[in-house]
Protein backbone atom coordinates (compact mmCIF):
# COMPACT_ATOMS: atom_id res chain seq x y z
CA UNK A 1 0.00 0.00 0.00
CA UNK A 2 1.69 3.27 -1.10
CA UNK A 3 2.02 6.03 1.40
CA UNK A 4 2.63 9.76 1.05
CA UNK A 5 6.08 11.08 0.39
CA UNK A 6 7.97 12.08 3.53
CA UNK A 7 10.41 14.92 3.21
CA UNK A 8 13.70 14.69 5.04
CA UNK A 9 14.66 18.11 6.32
CA UNK A 10 18.11 18.20 7.94
CA UNK A 11 17.68 21.90 8.81
CA UNK A 12 14.74 21.04 11.06
CA UNK A 13 16.69 18.27 12.78
CA UNK A 14 19.65 20.54 13.47
CA UNK A 15 17.41 23.41 14.55
CA UNK A 16 15.62 21.35 17.19
CA UNK A 17 18.93 20.91 19.01
CA UNK A 18 20.41 24.37 18.48
CA UNK A 19 17.42 26.71 18.86
CA UNK A 20 16.92 26.19 22.62
CA UNK A 21 20.62 26.78 23.21
CA UNK A 22 20.54 29.91 21.04
CA UNK A 23 17.59 31.33 22.94
CA UNK A 24 19.06 30.47 26.33
CA UNK A 25 22.36 32.15 25.52
CA UNK A 26 20.67 35.19 24.00
CA UNK A 27 18.66 35.84 27.15
CA UNK A 28 21.13 34.78 29.86
CA UNK A 29 23.86 37.31 29.06
CA UNK A 30 21.76 40.36 30.04
CA UNK A 31 20.52 38.61 33.19
CA UNK A 32 24.11 37.80 34.16
CA UNK A 33 25.13 41.40 33.48
CA UNK A 34 22.23 42.82 35.46
CA UNK A 35 22.93 40.60 38.48
CA UNK A 36 26.53 41.82 38.37
CA UNK A 37 25.35 45.43 38.30
CA UNK A 38 23.01 44.87 41.25
CA UNK A 39 25.82 43.26 43.26
CA UNK A 40 28.15 46.12 42.36
CA UNK A 41 25.51 48.63 43.43
CA UNK A 42 25.03 46.76 46.71
CA UNK A 43 28.78 46.84 47.25
CA UNK A 44 28.90 50.60 46.70
CA UNK A 45 25.91 51.02 49.07
CA UNK A 46 24.10 53.30 46.63
CA UNK A 47 20.73 51.81 47.57
CA UNK A 48 21.25 52.59 51.24
CA UNK A 49 22.24 56.19 50.49
CA UNK A 50 19.14 56.62 48.30
CA UNK A 51 17.03 55.14 51.09
CA UNK A 52 18.49 57.71 53.53
CA UNK A 53 17.39 60.42 51.11
CA UNK A 54 13.83 59.11 51.28
CA UNK A 55 13.48 56.75 48.34
CA UNK A 56 11.41 53.64 48.97
CA UNK A 57 12.03 50.15 47.57
CA UNK A 58 9.31 50.37 44.90
CA UNK A 59 11.00 52.97 42.63
CA UNK A 60 14.34 51.26 43.08
CA UNK A 61 13.18 47.83 41.93
CA UNK A 62 10.82 49.33 39.35
CA UNK A 63 13.81 51.04 37.73
CA UNK A 64 15.60 47.69 37.42
CA UNK A 65 12.43 46.11 36.01
CA UNK A 66 12.04 48.86 33.39
CA UNK A 67 15.74 48.58 32.51
CA UNK A 68 15.47 44.84 31.94
CA UNK A 69 12.16 45.19 30.05
CA UNK A 70 13.82 47.53 27.56
CA UNK A 71 16.78 45.17 27.15
CA UNK A 72 14.42 42.19 26.82
CA UNK A 73 12.36 43.99 24.17
CA UNK A 74 15.48 44.67 22.11
CA UNK A 75 16.71 41.09 22.40
CA UNK A 76 13.28 39.69 21.56
CA UNK A 77 13.07 41.91 18.50
CA UNK A 78 16.54 40.91 17.27
CA UNK A 79 15.90 37.21 17.90
CA UNK A 80 12.55 37.48 16.15
CA UNK A 81 14.15 39.22 13.16
CA UNK A 82 16.75 36.48 12.86
CA UNK A 83 14.31 33.62 13.33
CA UNK A 84 11.64 35.03 11.02
CA UNK A 85 13.91 34.69 7.98
CA UNK A 86 13.76 30.90 7.62
CA UNK A 87 12.39 29.41 10.81
CA UNK A 88 8.97 30.90 11.53
CA UNK A 89 7.85 31.65 7.98
CA UNK A 90 4.36 30.16 8.38
CA UNK A 91 3.71 31.36 11.94
CA UNK A 92 1.91 34.42 13.21
CA UNK A 93 4.63 36.97 13.78
CA UNK A 94 2.88 38.67 16.68
CA UNK A 95 2.55 35.44 18.62
CA UNK A 96 6.16 34.45 17.98
CA UNK A 97 7.45 37.83 19.18
CA UNK A 98 5.17 37.71 22.23
CA UNK A 99 6.38 34.20 23.02
CA UNK A 100 10.03 35.31 22.85
CA UNK A 101 9.30 38.39 24.96
CA UNK A 102 7.45 36.40 27.63
CA UNK A 103 10.28 33.84 27.66
CA UNK A 104 12.76 36.65 28.38
CA UNK A 105 10.56 38.03 31.16
CA UNK A 106 10.26 34.56 32.69
CA UNK A 107 14.05 34.24 32.74
CA UNK A 108 14.21 37.61 34.51
CA UNK A 109 11.76 36.33 37.13
MDTraj code that builds the backbone (N, CA, C; nanometers):
import mdtraj as md
import numpy as np

residues = "UNK UNK UNK UNK UNK UNK UNK UNK UNK UNK UNK UNK UNK UNK UNK UNK UNK UNK UNK UNK UNK UNK UNK UNK UNK UNK UNK UNK UNK UNK UNK UNK UNK UNK UNK UNK UNK UNK UNK UNK UNK UNK UNK UNK UNK UNK UNK UNK UNK UNK UNK UNK UNK UNK UNK UNK UNK UNK UNK UNK UNK UNK UNK UNK UNK UNK UNK UNK UNK UNK UNK UNK UNK UNK UNK UNK UNK UNK UNK UNK UNK UNK UNK UNK UNK UNK UNK UNK UNK UNK UNK UNK UNK UNK UNK UNK UNK UNK UNK UNK UNK UNK UNK UNK UNK UNK UNK UNK UNK".split()
xyz = np.array([
    [0.0840, -0.1164, 0.0000],
    [0.0000, 0.0000, 0.0000],
    [0.0895, 0.1241, 0.0000],
    [0.0828, 0.2094, -0.1032],
    [0.1691, 0.3272, -0.1102],
    [0.1272, 0.4326, -0.0082],
    [0.2267, 0.4958, 0.0431],
    [0.2017, 0.6027, 0.1399],
    [0.2551, 0.7337, 0.0839],
    [0.2195, 0.8448, 0.1505],
    [0.2628, 0.9763, 0.1053],
    [0.4138, 0.9925, 0.1170],
    [0.4649, 1.0821, 0.0398],
    [0.6083, 1.1078, 0.0388],
    [0.6449, 1.1852, 0.1661],
    [0.7479, 1.1394, 0.2339],
    [0.7971, 1.2082, 0.3532],
    [0.9240, 1.2829, 0.3172],
    [0.9249, 1.4094, 0.3493],
    [1.0409, 1.4916, 0.3211],
    [1.1396, 1.4832, 0.4368],
    [1.2649, 1.4686, 0.4036],
    [1.3698, 1.4687, 0.5038],
    [1.4295, 1.6083, 0.5062],
    [1.4176, 1.6742, 0.6194],
    [1.4656, 1.8114, 0.6322],
    [1.5760, 1.8155, 0.7373],
    [1.7025, 1.8171, 0.6953],
    [1.8105, 1.8203, 0.7944],
    [1.8159, 1.9521, 0.8715],
    [1.7687, 2.0616, 0.8119],
    [1.7676, 2.1898, 0.8815],
    [1.6789, 2.1831, 1.0050],
    [1.5650, 2.1174, 0.9928],
    [1.4738, 2.1041, 1.1061],
    [1.5364, 2.0189, 1.2160],
    [1.6055, 1.9132, 1.1785],
    [1.6688, 1.8274, 1.2784],
    [1.7800, 1.9003, 1.3538],
    [1.8582, 1.9783, 1.2821],
    [1.9652, 2.0541, 1.3465],
    [1.9066, 2.1649, 1.4331],
    [1.8011, 2.2289, 1.3829],
    [1.7408, 2.3411, 1.4546],
    [1.6783, 2.2991, 1.5869],
    [1.6235, 2.1788, 1.5943],
    [1.5619, 2.1346, 1.7189],
    [1.6646, 2.1211, 1.8309],
    [1.7901, 2.0995, 1.7985],
    [1.8932, 2.0912, 1.9011],
    [1.9597, 2.2236, 1.9318],
    [1.9664, 2.3128, 1.8314],
    [2.0411, 2.4371, 1.8480],
    [1.9536, 2.5526, 1.8937],
    [1.8274, 2.5575, 1.8534],
    [1.7418, 2.6714, 1.8860],
    [1.7251, 2.6946, 2.0361],
    [1.7006, 2.5915, 2.1178],
    [1.6916, 2.6190, 2.2621],
    [1.8214, 2.6743, 2.3209],
    [1.9345, 2.6261, 2.2735],
    [2.0623, 2.6783, 2.3212],
    [2.0816, 2.8231, 2.2777],
    [2.0444, 2.8540, 2.1542],
    [2.0542, 2.9911, 2.1041],
    [1.9691, 3.0857, 2.1879],
    [1.8469, 3.0477, 2.2157],
    [1.7587, 3.1332, 2.2943],
    [1.8075, 3.1479, 2.4384],
    [1.8555, 3.0399, 2.4959],
    [1.9062, 3.0470, 2.6327],
    [2.0257, 3.1403, 2.6418],
    [2.1184, 3.1289, 2.5499],
    [2.2364, 3.2150, 2.5523],
    [2.2016, 3.3601, 2.5219],
    [2.1046, 3.3816, 2.4344],
    [2.0667, 3.5188, 2.3997],
    [2.0060, 3.5909, 2.5186],
    [1.9340, 3.5195, 2.6031],
    [1.8662, 3.5844, 2.7152],
    [1.9450, 3.5786, 2.8459],
    [2.0410, 3.4906, 2.8589],
    [2.1129, 3.4779, 2.9856],
    [2.2230, 3.5821, 3.0025],
    [2.2794, 3.6314, 2.8945],
    [2.3863, 3.7307, 2.9062],
    [2.3366, 3.8595, 2.9728],
    [2.2219, 3.9160, 2.9334],
    [2.1760, 4.0360, 3.0044],
    [2.1387, 4.0107, 3.1503],
    [2.0853, 3.8929, 3.1795],
    [2.0519, 3.8612, 3.3189],
    [2.1803, 3.8539, 3.4019],
    [2.2821, 3.7895, 3.3482],
    [2.4105, 3.7804, 3.4163],
    [2.4699, 3.9198, 3.4389],
    [2.4611, 4.0046, 3.3370],
    [2.5130, 4.1401, 3.3481],
    [2.4356, 4.2208, 3.4518],
    [2.3036, 4.2060, 3.4524],
    [2.2225, 4.2815, 3.5463],
    [2.2470, 4.2371, 3.6902],
    [2.2625, 4.1086, 3.7124],
    [2.2928, 4.0601, 3.8475],
    [2.4272, 4.1161, 3.8936],
    [2.5235, 4.1212, 3.8033],
    [2.6529, 4.1817, 3.8374],
    [2.6407, 4.3283, 3.8722],
    [2.5560, 4.4015, 3.7992],
    [2.5354, 4.5430, 3.8300],
    [2.4659, 4.5627, 3.9642],
    [2.3694, 4.4761, 3.9961],
    [2.3006, 4.4866, 4.1248],
    [2.3969, 4.4576, 4.2396],
    [2.4829, 4.3579, 4.2227],
    [2.5818, 4.3261, 4.3263],
    [2.6812, 4.4403, 4.3412],
    [2.7224, 4.4987, 4.2295],
    [2.8149, 4.6120, 4.2357],
    [2.7496, 4.7316, 4.3046],
    [2.6226, 4.7530, 4.2774],
    [2.5511, 4.8626, 4.3434],
    [2.5354, 4.8362, 4.4926],
    [2.5140, 4.7093, 4.5287],
    [2.5030, 4.6758, 4.6710],
    [2.6378, 4.6964, 4.7400],
    [2.7457, 4.6656, 4.6691],
    [2.8784, 4.6836, 4.7254],
    [2.9103, 4.8318, 4.7465],
    [2.8642, 4.9167, 4.6562],
    [2.8901, 5.0602, 4.6705],
    [2.7912, 5.1287, 4.7655],
    [2.6922, 5.0545, 4.8116],
    [2.5914, 5.1021, 4.9067],
    [2.5129, 5.2221, 4.8537],
    [2.4884, 5.2219, 4.7240],
    [2.4101, 5.3298, 4.6634],
    [2.2640, 5.3200, 4.7044],
    [2.2132, 5.1976, 4.7176],
    [2.0731, 5.1812, 4.7570],
    [2.0493, 5.2355, 4.8971],
    [2.1415, 5.2100, 4.9876],
    [2.1253, 5.2592, 5.1238],
    [2.1301, 5.4113, 5.1290],
    [2.2176, 5.4725, 5.0493],
    [2.2239, 5.6189, 5.0488],
    [2.0973, 5.6787, 4.9876],
    [2.0405, 5.6130, 4.8861],
    [1.9141, 5.6617, 4.8301],
    [1.7997, 5.6425, 4.9291],
    [1.8058, 5.5368, 5.0072],
    [1.7034, 5.5141, 5.1093],
    [1.7117, 5.6207, 5.2189],
    [1.8349, 5.6642, 5.2541],
    [1.8495, 5.7709, 5.3535],
    [1.7939, 5.9029, 5.3020],
    [1.7947, 5.9199, 5.1692],
    [1.7393, 6.0425, 5.1107],
    [1.5881, 6.0352, 5.0950],
    [1.5279, 5.9205, 5.1277],
    [1.3829, 5.9112, 5.1281],
    [1.3221, 5.8245, 5.0190],
    [1.4029, 5.7597, 4.9398],
    [1.3482, 5.6748, 4.8343],
    [1.3056, 5.5403, 4.8920],
    [1.1892, 5.4936, 4.8506],
    [1.1411, 5.3639, 4.8975],
    [1.1920, 5.2534, 4.8051],
    [1.1569, 5.1288, 4.8374],
    [1.2031, 5.0154, 4.7572],
    [1.1323, 5.0055, 4.6232],
    [1.0070, 5.0518, 4.6146],
    [0.9305, 5.0369, 4.4905],
    [0.9969, 5.1076, 4.3721],
    [1.0345, 5.2349, 4.3796],
    [1.1004, 5.2967, 4.2633],
    [1.2349, 5.2341, 4.2305],
    [1.3034, 5.1883, 4.3318],
    [1.4343, 5.1256, 4.3084],
    [1.4196, 5.0000, 4.2239],
    [1.3337, 4.9083, 4.2666],
    [1.3183, 4.7835, 4.1935],
    [1.2410, 4.8026, 4.0642],
    [1.1536, 4.9018, 4.0586],
    [1.0825, 4.9327, 3.9352],
    [1.1787, 4.9829, 3.8281],
    [1.2812, 5.0567, 3.8700],
    [1.3811, 5.1037, 3.7728],
    [1.4585, 4.9865, 3.7132],
    [1.4928, 4.8870, 3.7949],
    [1.5601, 4.7693, 3.7415],
    [1.4671, 4.6896, 3.6501],
    [1.3392, 4.6818, 3.6847],
    [1.2425, 4.6114, 3.6009],
    [1.2266, 4.6798, 3.4655],
    [1.2163, 4.8123, 3.4653],
    [1.2038, 4.8861, 3.3388],
    [1.3308, 4.8714, 3.2556],
    [1.4461, 4.8768, 3.3207],
    [1.5741, 4.8583, 3.2511],
    [1.5782, 4.7224, 3.1823],
    [1.5428, 4.6159, 3.2542],
    [1.5471, 4.4838, 3.1937],
    [1.4388, 4.4671, 3.0876],
    [1.3228, 4.5295, 3.1051],
    [1.2164, 4.5190, 3.0054],
    [1.2603, 4.5800, 2.8732],
    [1.3307, 4.6919, 2.8787],
    [1.3816, 4.7530, 2.7560],
    [1.4845, 4.6622, 2.6902],
    [1.5770, 4.6089, 2.7694],
    [1.6781, 4.5171, 2.7150],
    [1.6107, 4.3929, 2.6578],
    [1.5131, 4.3385, 2.7268],
    [1.4420, 4.2194, 2.6817],
    [1.3668, 4.2469, 2.5518],
    [1.3076, 4.3643, 2.5392],
    [1.2360, 4.3986, 2.4169],
    [1.3315, 4.4051, 2.2985],
    [1.4486, 4.4620, 2.3187],
    [1.5477, 4.4667, 2.2110],
    [1.5951, 4.3272, 2.1715],
    [1.6247, 4.2440, 2.2696],
    [1.6713, 4.1087, 2.2401],
    [1.5621, 4.0279, 2.1712],
    [1.4390, 4.0419, 2.2174],
    [1.3278, 3.9693, 2.1559],
    [1.3081, 4.0126, 2.0111],
    [1.3229, 4.1409, 1.9862],
    [1.3066, 4.1907, 1.8500],
    [1.4187, 4.1402, 1.7597],
    [1.5428, 4.1425, 1.8075],
    [1.6537, 4.0910, 1.7272],
    [1.6416, 3.9412, 1.7031],
    [1.6064, 3.8660, 1.8068],
    [1.5902, 3.7211, 1.7904],
    [1.4751, 3.6907, 1.6958],
    [1.3680, 3.7669, 1.7056],
    [1.2550, 3.7484, 1.6153],
    [1.2947, 3.7793, 1.4715],
    [1.3717, 3.8864, 1.4512],
    [1.4148, 3.9217, 1.3162],
    [1.5019, 3.8121, 1.2561],
    [1.5884, 3.7547, 1.3357],
    [1.6752, 3.6479, 1.2859],
    [1.5948, 3.5213, 1.2581],
    [1.5060, 3.4857, 1.3486],
    [1.4306, 3.3615, 1.3335],
    [1.3185, 3.3714, 1.2314],
    [1.2735, 3.4911, 1.1985],
    [1.1637, 3.5028, 1.1024],
    [1.2110, 3.4849, 0.9587],
    [1.3406, 3.4832, 0.9343],
    [1.3915, 3.4690, 0.7981],
    [1.3590, 3.3310, 0.7429],
    [1.3979, 3.2249, 0.8130],
    [1.3758, 3.0898, 0.7622],
    [1.3016, 2.9980, 0.8576],
    [1.2915, 3.0346, 0.9825],
    [1.2395, 2.9408, 1.0813],
    [1.0882, 2.9534, 1.0973],
    [1.0395, 3.0711, 1.1250],
    [0.8969, 3.0903, 1.1527],
    [0.8269, 3.1556, 1.0342],
    [0.8431, 3.1022, 0.9160],
    [0.7849, 3.1649, 0.7977],
    [0.6333, 3.1480, 0.7922],
    [0.5795, 3.0411, 0.8451],
    [0.4355, 3.0161, 0.8384],
    [0.3648, 3.0424, 0.9707],
    [0.4298, 3.1090, 1.0633],
    [0.3708, 3.1357, 1.1943],
    [0.3238, 3.2799, 1.2022],
    [0.2359, 3.3050, 1.2964],
    [0.1907, 3.4415, 1.3209],
    [0.3034, 3.5182, 1.3894],
    [0.3475, 3.6256, 1.3275],
    [0.4634, 3.6975, 1.3777],
    [0.4387, 3.7609, 1.5140],
    [0.3187, 3.8068, 1.5382],
    [0.2878, 3.8667, 1.6681],
    [0.2980, 3.7667, 1.7810],
    [0.2475, 3.6465, 1.7583],
    [0.2545, 3.5439, 1.8618],
    [0.3977, 3.4977, 1.8866],
    [0.4763, 3.4881, 1.7813],
    [0.6158, 3.4450, 1.7979],
    [0.6931, 3.5491, 1.8772],
    [0.6754, 3.6785, 1.8428],
    [0.7452, 3.7827, 1.9175],
    [0.6993, 3.7853, 2.0627],
    [0.5690, 3.7717, 2.0855],
    [0.5169, 3.7710, 2.2227],
    [0.5719, 3.6524, 2.3017],
    [0.5826, 3.5376, 2.2373],
    [0.6385, 3.4195, 2.3023],
    [0.7836, 3.4446, 2.3426],
    [0.8630, 3.5025, 2.2533],
    [1.0028, 3.5312, 2.2852],
    [1.0133, 3.6347, 2.3974],
    [0.9266, 3.7358, 2.3934],
    [0.9298, 3.8394, 2.4964],
    [0.8900, 3.7826, 2.6326],
    [0.7868, 3.7011, 2.6361],
    [0.7451, 3.6400, 2.7630],
    [0.8495, 3.5421, 2.8153],
    [0.9193, 3.4736, 2.7253],
    [1.0279, 3.3842, 2.7656],
    [1.1389, 3.4652, 2.8345],
    [1.1738, 3.5795, 2.7781],
    [1.2758, 3.6654, 2.8384],
    [1.2323, 3.7181, 2.9742],
    [1.1063, 3.7544, 2.9869],
    [1.0564, 3.8028, 3.1159],
    [1.0533, 3.6910, 3.2191],
    [1.0247, 3.5697, 3.1767],
    [1.0263, 3.4565, 3.2692],
    [1.1674, 3.4282, 3.3188],
    [1.2660, 3.4426, 3.2317],
    [1.4048, 3.4240, 3.2741],
    [1.4419, 3.5308, 3.3764],
    [1.3942, 3.6529, 3.3567],
    [1.4205, 3.7610, 3.4514],
    [1.3615, 3.7290, 3.5881],
    [1.2431, 3.6671, 3.5869],
    [1.1761, 3.6333, 3.7131],
    [1.2520, 3.5271, 3.7878],
])
top = md.Topology()
chain = top.add_chain()
for i, resn in enumerate(residues, 1):
    res = top.add_residue(resn, chain, resSeq=i)
    for name in ("N", "CA", "C"):
        top.add_atom(name, md.element.get_by_symbol(name[0]), res)
traj = md.Trajectory(xyz[None], top)
